[in-house]
Amino acid sequence: MSGIHSQEIQKPPRTSKVVCLLFPESSEHALSVAEACYRFTPLIALRRQEAVFLELTASWHLFEKIDLLPRLHALCRKFELAPRIALAQDAPTALALSRHGSGNRLALPLEALADYADPFIQNPARHELIQKKVSNWIPLLRSLGVHQLKDFLELPERSLASRFGMDGLELYRKVKRNHPVIWPSFHPQELISEKAELFDSQDMRACVDLESLLFILRELMPRALSRLRGKGHKATVISLEMELDDHTKLKWQLQMPVAQGSVTGILPLIQDRLGHQLGRTPLSAPALWVEFTILESVPGLSQQRNFFSAQEHSEVDPTEAWESLLGRLTQKLGKDRAFTAQLSDCHLPEKAWTPFLSQTAPVLQTEQRPNALAEPCPEPHRPLRLLREPLPLSKEESLLTCVETKKIWHITGWQGPERILSEWWDEPVFTRRERDYYRVFTAQQEELWVFKMTGKTSGSYFLHGYFD
């Protein structure tokens, strides 16, 4: 997968919207959350392992506040994080609001000045120096009756340099005039991998069989796939690696028959693959750690947001459900035996469709009439079951007998004929085949699709399908 990085923003517009996700404690999953947020915006910044910033000015019209914030909370729950989230017009204000829990910028306490001084911590040494200075300024400011940010902004600018030096004056101008800050570039990891350490986890179950392994994967896979979805990709090759308590290392690599982007699509494939192997050779000891890695991926199309449906996010994505079904069928039956039928421009029934494998769910389109007054041309009835090769029949009065299976039908009625010709460019005109198709009703309550050959083979009957 190619690397993706955010661009540097030097002068965001005044109407910009920035979201800050502040984690109560430094988390190693901050980078993973930032990668997963690529689905919302490519403009991302990271404050060490403490906070993630999202610049949503260009994509804000795609979301609503009441919709975006719950989605961010749900995303963080996959990584077992509960961040404080705030929305503002700039990164320092969003960081300060999320840290101090205030909805009003002017009501922020003086401790928020440290966030305005250096929101991204691009220079650690400089950051430590500013933090110490702000800590020394706060008692002095409170002695002057300054307790909130609005009080700080009411101080005369000309007296700040003499009291707090040039750093204090520069900080005042940043807060007063809302100076833009330079966003650092963000580089996601090339290889997406999630690992669970089991030997030092008190509340973790012992991984000793397939069922317990799948339980652990249900925690690892949503994290990895959320990061992959943020890049707009779907997995094609994955690996599962684990080390047992007896120092045995196991590794499985699985190539997806169809690119997958959901847990429901990948987990059954893993279950089928490992079910046979672990059934024959069980794990010799409990696992110390389990690692799920996405080795290869391809760009994958996701469902377009429906602006006219408020129930979109509560419904199952039909694309993911289709990919899951297609992947399981392909693995069970083989790559060439799972397909959808695509219509071909041919009158012969056996050539009227071709096998086609699509990774997008088929859409049923309703009939559209360009002219409501015009009567549509009646389409001939076709059977749902079409035989791969027509079977020869023998007809004697009201009986039809299949030559190969010896099955006998008692005829109660005929409907037809419908004449179908073979293509003139495939066969000479004098040897061209002509078929007269009939819908045959039988006493056995089966409706047959039978054709009669004309020309040189006149009088020969064949069974070509069944009406259900």
N, C-alpha and C positions, 0 to 999 in steps of 0.2 A: 504494500500500500504506500502511496506517495505521501510525503509529509505535508501537513497543512499548518499554516501559521497565520495568526491575526496580524493585520496591518497596524502600523503606529498611527494614532490619532493625535494630532497636535491642536486642532481647533474645532472641537465638537460644537454644533450649533446650540443656541440657548435653549432650544426646545428638545434637547437630547434627553433620552431616558436611559438610565443606568440602574441595573439591579445588582445588589450585593448579597451574596450568600456567605454569612459569617458563621463559622463553626465554633461552638463553645470551647473546644479544645483542639489543639493542632492535630490534624488527621492526615494519615498517609493516603487516604482516598480523595483528597482535594483535587489532585491532578486527574483522577478518573472521572470525578463529577464534572470538571471543566471539559473533558473530552466529550462526555455525553451531552453537554449543553450546546454542542455544535449544531444540533438540530434546531435550535432557536436563533442562533446568530453566530457568524464566524469571528466576531470581534470580542475576544475574551482576554482577560488578564487574570493573573494569579498572584496573590499576596502570600508568598511562601506556602505553607500548608494550613493557613488560617482562613483565607477568604477567597472567593471567586467572584469576579466582576463580569457582567454581561452588558454590552452596549447594544441597545435594542432600538435605536432611533429609526433605522431604515426598515426594520421588520415589526415595529410596534403595531402597525395597522392589522397584522395577521393575528394578534392576540388581544385579549382583554385582561385587565388586572385580576378580575375574579376567576379567570380561567388559567392564566399563566402561573400565578403563585401556587395554587394547589398542585399543578403539574410539576413544579420544581420541588415541592415538598415530597411528592410521591417518588420522584427520581432519586432524591437523597435517601429516602427510606430503603431503597435497594442496597445502599452502601452502609446501612445502619447509622445514618447521620440525621441529626435534627437541627438544621441551621436556623439562624435568625435571618430573615429576608426583609430587605427594605428597597424601596424604589425612590429615586431622586433624579435630578437633572445632571448630576456630576458624580464621579466616583468617590471623592472625599465625603460628600454629604451622605451618599448611600451607605458608606462604611460607618460613619458616625451614627446615623439613624439606626442601623442594625445593631450596633454595639450598645447603645444607650436606650434603645426602645422608645424613642420619642418620635412622634409624627410631625413635629414642627421643628424646622431647622433652627430658628431663632431661640427656641427653648432648650437647646442642647447645653449640657454643662461644659465648664471650661476644659474638662478632660478631653473633649472632642477636638481641641486644637492640635493634639498629637496626630490625629487622623488626617487633618488638613495639611499638616506639615509634610508628611511623606506617606501617601496612601498605599503605594506599591512596594516600598522598601527596596528601591533599586540600588541604593548604596548602603549596605549594612552599617558601616562605620559612621557615615553621616546620620543615619537614622538613630543610632544610639546617642549621638551627641545632641540631636534635636530633642529626643525624648527627655534627656536630663535637663535641658534648658526649660522645656515646657513645665516639667515638674517643679522647677525652682520658681517659675513665673506665677504659677497658680496661687500660692499663699500671698504673694505681693498683690495680685489682682483682687483677691478677695478682701484684702485690707483696704482696698480702694472702693469697695462696694460693688465689684464686678463678680457676678455669680453665674451668668448665662451668656450665651453667645451674643445675644442682642445687646447686652451691656458692654461687651467687649467691642462691638462695632460702633458704639456711641463715643468711644474715647477719641480725643483729637489726634489726628494722624501725626501732626508735627511734634508731639511730645513723646511718641513711642520710641524713637531712635535713642533719645537720651536715657530712657528708663530701661529699655529691653534690648538695645543694640539693633544692628541691621537685620539680624535674624528675626527679631520680634516684629520689625517694621515689614519685612518681607512676608511673614506669616499673616499679619494684619491685612495686607493687600490681597493675599490669596483668598482670604475669607470674605473680605469686603467686596472685591470686584469679581469674585468667582473666576479667577484665572484658570484657563484650561491647563490640564496636566498631560504629559506625554505618557501614553499607554505603552508598556513593554510588550514585545512580541511574545506570543505563546506558541510553544512547539509540543504537540502531543507525541506520545510514544509510538514508534513504528510498529511494534508487536504488541497486540492486545492479549493480556494474560491476567488471570485471577487465581489466587492461591489461598488455600485454607490450611492453616497450621493446626493440627489436631492434638499434638502431644502435650501442649501447654495450655489447652483450653479446658477449663473446668466444666463448662456447661455443654461441651460438644459431645455428641454421641460417638461411640466407638465404631469406626468404619470397618466392618468385618465381612460384609456381603454386598450383593448388588443393590438390595433395597436401601441400605444405609448410604451407599455411594450415590445413588440417585437423589437421596434427600439432601446431601451436601451439594450436589450439582445444581439443585434448584435454588441454592443461595448464590453460587458462583456465576452461573450462566446469565441471569438477568443483568448483572453488573457488566460483564464482558459485552453482551449484545447491546446494552444501552450505549456503551462507548462506541461500538461499531456503527450503530444507527446514527449517532451524532455525525459521523463522517459520510453518511449516505451510502454505506456498503452493506453487503450481505456475505455470510460466510460460505466458502466453498470447501475448505479443508480445515479440520480442527484436530487437536491432539489432546489426549487425556493422560496425565502422568501422575504417578503416585509412588511413595516409598513406604514399605512395610516395616514393622517393628523388628523384623529379623534381617534388616538391611537389604531386602530384596526390592529392586526397582522394576516397576511395570510401566509400559508406555504403549498406548494405542493411538493410531492415526486413522482418521475416518474422512473419506472424501464424500461430500454431499452429492447425491444424484441430481439434486436441484438446489440452487443457491438458497440458503435459509437465513432468516433474520429474526426468528422468534424462538422462545424456549419450547413451545408446543411443536415446532417443526423439527428441532434437533434432538430433544430428549428421547422421543420414541425410537429414533435411529440408533442412538447410543444404547438404549435398553435392548433392542434387537441384536445389536452387534455383541455386546458384552454378556447378554443372557446365555448364549451358547458357550462362550469361552469359560465364563465363571461357573457355569453349570458343570462342565467337564473338569475344570481345574479351579477349585475354590481358592480364596485368598489364604495364604499360609499363616498370616498374622495380621493384627489390626494395622491400619494405615497411620503413618506419622503425619503426612501431608498429602494433599490432593491439589493438582494444578490443571486448570482448563485454559487452553491457548487456541487462539484463532490464527492459523498459519497463513492462510490465503483467503482473499475476499475479492469480490467484484462489485462495481457500482450497482446498486439496487434501487428500483423505483419504489417509493412509498405512497400510501394513499393520500390524495390531495385533500386538504381541509375543505369541508363543506360549510360554506358561509351561511347557508340557509337552514341548517339543522343544528339545534341546540343539544341534541342527543348523540352527537357524533362520537364523543369520547367514552360513552357508556356502552357502546355497541362493539361487537367483535369485528376486528378488521377482516373483511372477506379475503383480502390478498394473503394475509398470513395464514388463514385457515386453509385456503386453496394450496399454498406452498407446502403446508404440513401434510395434507392429504396426498399431494402429488409426490412428495419425497418418499412417503411410506410405500405407496403403490409401486414406485419405480424400484425401490430397494427389494420389495417382495417379488415382483413379477419380472423385473429386468427393464433396462432403459428403453428398449424398442417395443415393449409390450404395454406401456402405459402412455396413452395419448388421447387427444380429443379429435373429433372428426371435423375437418374443414371442407366445406362444399367446393366442388369443382364444376366447371362449365362443361358438363357432359350429360347426355340423355341416358346413356347406358347405366343401369343401377349400380353395377359393380365398379364403375369408374366415376360415379357421381360425388365421391368424397375421397380425401386423402388423409392419412394420419398426420397429426400436427401436435407438437409438444410446446405448450405455452406456459410460461411461468407467471402469467397474470390470470386472475380469475375471469372466466368468460362472463360477458354481460349480456343478459337477455334484453333485447330491444323490442319494444312494443311496435305493433304495426302502425305505420303512418300512411295516411292517404292524402296525396296532394290535392285531390278534388273529392270532396265529400259526396258530390252528386254522381260521380262516376262509379260504376259497378266494377269491383275488382274481378279479374279473370279467375275462374275457379281452378284451384290446383288439384291435380289428381292425388288420390289417397296412396300413401306409401306405407309399407309394413315397418314396425319398429325392429323386428328381427330379420336380418338379411343373411342368407347363407353365404359362406365364403365361396362355394362352388355349387351351381344348380344341380339338383339331384334328378335323374331321369325317372319318369312316371309311365305307368301303363294304364290305359283307360279302357274299361269294359262296361258299357252302358252307364249305370249310376255309381260305379266303383272306380276309385283311384288307388293304385298300389305303387308304393315306392320300390324301385327295383333293388336298391341296395339294402334297405332296412326291412323290407317285406311288410311294412305297415300299410294298413288298408283304411281308407276313408269312404264313408257313404255320402255321396253328394246330395245336398238338398236344394242348392241353387247356385246360379252363375251370375256374375256381374261383369260386364265388359263387352267387347274387347277394347284395349288401349294399345295402339301400334307404336312400337319403338324401333327405330332403325339404327344400325351401326354407322360409324363415321365413314363417309365416302373416301376420305383421304387415307384411311387405314386399309381398306379392302377394295378390290376392283368392283365396279358396279354390277357385273354379272354374277359375282359370288357374294355380294353383300347380304348380310343376315338381316332378317326381319322377324320381329317377335310380336305376337299378340298376347297381351297380358290380361288375365282374368282374376277376379276376386271370387274364390270358391268357398261356399258355405257348406259345412259338413254336419252330419248327425252327432259327431263327437264334440260339438261346440268349438271346433277349431276353424279359423278362417285362414285359408291358404292363399298365397300369391303364386299363381301358376301361369306360365306362358307356353304358347304353342308356336313352334317354328314354322315359318312359311318358306316357300321356294323349294329347293331341292330336298330339304329335310321336312317337308310338309307332313303334318300329322304327329310329330314328336312332341310330347309334353314334358315339362320340367318344373320342379318345385323350387322357387327362388326365395321364399320368405314366409313369415307368419304375422298376421295381424293380431295384436294383443289389445 
